[in-house]
Amino acid sequence: MRLKNKTAIVTGSGRGMGKAFALALAKEGANVVVSDINLVEVKQVSEEIKKLGCETLAVKADVTSKKEVDDLVQKTLKKFGSIDILVSNAGVSSMEYVIDMPEEKWDFNMDINLKGTFIVTKAVAKEMIKKQTGKIICIASMAGKGGAATQAHYHASKHGVVAYVKSLAMELASSRITVNSVCPGAIKTSMQDREVKWSAEIRGAGATSKEIREELSNFTPLGRIGQPEDVAKVVVFLASDDAAFMTGQAINVTGGQVNTM
Ligand SMILES: NC(=O)c1ccc[n+]([C@@H]2O[C@H](COP(=O)([O-])OP(=O)(O)OC[C@H]3O[C@@H](n4cnc5c(N)ncnc54)[C@H](O)[C@@H]3O)[C@@H](O)[C@H]2O)c1
């Protein structure tokens, strides 16, 4: 077990990749604080973690609220005494051509994906600095390295996360805190289900979700859509001392897809 006696917070861990990260960290021995806007789902994830014999806490926190994030940090410190690992994962997406995009959709993506990353990492970094150690992992995206029609706002937010992580890594290196981002490709979650449906609607002419999924697989050199567990293995590695000499990196987990457009 690589993470015994470590305490991890995972944001957006009620479902999808965040849930897979929470379970994978627990399987390596970590105490895991599962946090999301959806308290019902994080309580369910917490129950699954308890069944693994690990310590856990479920906390409702919206990453766009400094007050709720501060509360998440305080509850974690009260129960476990320290925060060793942060996985800043909470994120959203939507699809719209720029010329049709209301400002609300731009703000929705920016506020949760980019400003939420700032709010959560800032609150946790303050505590990690006191202990002069820690691992911060931010979930960006392959979208943080390229561009795509109908997702300018999402791609801009994820480019922001990649750049933010590179900069924060430089600021925290002297406190022996590593900061890396992970850039997943097409991963089967509820976010992807929504995006596949929207893509079919935008394309029109009878396009189906099944066809869009087949295209996603065909565009992926390894020939399949990724599973949350594919990404969780990389997150566990970055959270462990095996990655002690890595910081400021943006690691692709894309099945070989390289989005450089
Ligand atoms: N699925 C993919 O193909 C894919 C690819 C690349 C990157 N990502 C990124 O991975 C992360 C996880 O995505 P997913 O696919 O598991 O999505 P998902 O929609 O399945 O799960 C996201 C979780 O985040 C929570 N959340 C949303 N807004 C929140 C907020 N303001 N505060 C706290 N929690 C909030 C949701 O309730 C949900 O539980 C996101 O940052 C996403 O942008 C996803």
Ligand as a Chemical Component Dictionary entry (heavy atoms), coordinates in Angstrom:
data_LIG
# 
_chem_comp.id                   LIG 
_chem_comp.type                 NON-POLYMER 
_chem_comp.pdbx_formal_charge   0 
_chem_comp.three_letter_code    LIG 
# 
loop_
_chem_comp_atom.comp_id 
_chem_comp_atom.atom_id 
_chem_comp_atom.alt_atom_id 
_chem_comp_atom.type_symbol 
_chem_comp_atom.charge 
_chem_comp_atom.model_Cartn_x 
_chem_comp_atom.model_Cartn_y 
_chem_comp_atom.model_Cartn_z 
_chem_comp_atom.pdbx_ordinal 
LIG N1  N1  N 0  -15.130 12.295 -19.202 1  
LIG C1  C1  C 0  -14.203 12.751 -20.007 2  
LIG O1  O1  O 0  -14.102 12.296 -21.156 3  
LIG C2  C2  C 0  -13.225 13.799 -19.533 4  
LIG C3  C3  C 0  -12.099 14.022 -20.321 5  
LIG C4  C4  C 0  -11.149 14.946 -19.917 6  
LIG C5  C5  C 0  -11.294 15.624 -18.715 7  
LIG N2  N2  N 1  -12.401 15.403 -17.960 8  
LIG C6  C6  C 0  -12.471 16.123 -16.678 9  
LIG O2  O2  O 0  -12.479 15.176 -15.619 10 
LIG C7  C7  C 0  -13.184 15.706 -14.490 11 
LIG C8  C8  C 0  -14.268 14.725 -14.059 12 
LIG O3  O3  O 0  -15.188 14.580 -15.139 13 
LIG P1  P1  P 0  -16.219 13.359 -15.259 14 
LIG O4  O4  O 0  -16.176 12.935 -16.671 15 
LIG O5  O5  O -1 -16.024 12.379 -14.189 16 
LIG O6  O6  O 0  -17.584 14.188 -15.054 17 
LIG P2  P2  P 0  -18.971 13.819 -14.323 18 
LIG O7  O7  O 0  -19.934 14.854 -14.790 19 
LIG O8  O8  O 0  -19.312 12.393 -14.542 20 
LIG O9  O9  O 0  -18.628 14.066 -12.784 21 
LIG C9  C9  C 0  -18.293 15.365 -12.328 22 
LIG C10 C10 C 0  -18.590 15.501 -10.846 23 
LIG O10 O10 O 0  -18.262 16.848 -10.463 24 
LIG C11 C11 C 0  -19.321 17.338 -9.629  25 
LIG N3  N3  N 0  -19.388 18.797 -9.697  26 
LIG C12 C12 C 0  -19.872 19.564 -10.701 27 
LIG N4  N4  N 0  -19.814 20.853 -10.363 28 
LIG C13 C13 C 0  -19.282 20.920 -9.125  29 
LIG C14 C14 C 0  -18.973 21.984 -8.237  30 
LIG N5  N5  N 0  -19.231 23.256 -8.556  31 
LIG N6  N6  N 0  -18.403 21.679 -7.052  32 
LIG C15 C15 C 0  -18.163 20.408 -6.687  33 
LIG N7  N7  N 0  -18.446 19.354 -7.477  34 
LIG C16 C16 C 0  -19.006 19.607 -8.678  35 
LIG C17 C17 C 0  -20.577 16.683 -10.181 36 
LIG O11 O11 O 0  -21.638 16.699 -9.228  37 
LIG C18 C18 C 0  -20.077 15.280 -10.507 38 
LIG O12 O12 O 0  -20.200 14.400 -9.413  39 
LIG C19 C19 C 0  -13.724 17.071 -14.940 40 
LIG O13 O13 O 0  -12.825 18.087 -14.507 41 
LIG C20 C20 C 0  -13.697 16.974 -16.466 42 
LIG O14 O14 O 0  -13.609 18.230 -17.076 43 
LIG C21 C21 C 0  -13.372 14.514 -18.340 44 
# 
loop_
_chem_comp_bond.comp_id 
_chem_comp_bond.atom_id_1 
_chem_comp_bond.atom_id_2 
_chem_comp_bond.value_order 
_chem_comp_bond.pdbx_ordinal 
LIG N1  C1  SING 1  
LIG C1  O1  DOUB 2  
LIG C1  C2  SING 3  
LIG C2  C3  SING 4  
LIG C2  C21 DOUB 5  
LIG C3  C4  DOUB 6  
LIG C4  C5  SING 7  
LIG C5  N2  DOUB 8  
LIG N2  C6  SING 9  
LIG N2  C21 SING 10 
LIG C6  O2  SING 11 
LIG C6  C20 SING 12 
LIG O2  C7  SING 13 
LIG C7  C8  SING 14 
LIG C7  C19 SING 15 
LIG C8  O3  SING 16 
LIG O3  P1  SING 17 
LIG P1  O4  DOUB 18 
LIG P1  O5  SING 19 
LIG P1  O6  SING 20 
LIG O6  P2  SING 21 
LIG P2  O7  DOUB 22 
LIG P2  O8  SING 23 
LIG P2  O9  SING 24 
LIG O9  C9  SING 25 
LIG C9  C10 SING 26 
LIG C10 O10 SING 27 
LIG C10 C18 SING 28 
LIG O10 C11 SING 29 
LIG C11 N3  SING 30 
LIG C11 C17 SING 31 
LIG N3  C12 SING 32 
LIG N3  C16 SING 33 
LIG C12 N4  DOUB 34 
LIG N4  C13 SING 35 
LIG C13 C14 SING 36 
LIG C13 C16 DOUB 37 
LIG C14 N5  SING 38 
LIG C14 N6  DOUB 39 
LIG N6  C15 SING 40 
LIG C15 N7  DOUB 41 
LIG N7  C16 SING 42 
LIG C17 O11 SING 43 
LIG C17 C18 SING 44 
LIG C18 O12 SING 45 
LIG C19 O13 SING 46 
LIG C19 C20 SING 47 
LIG C20 O14 SING 48 
# 
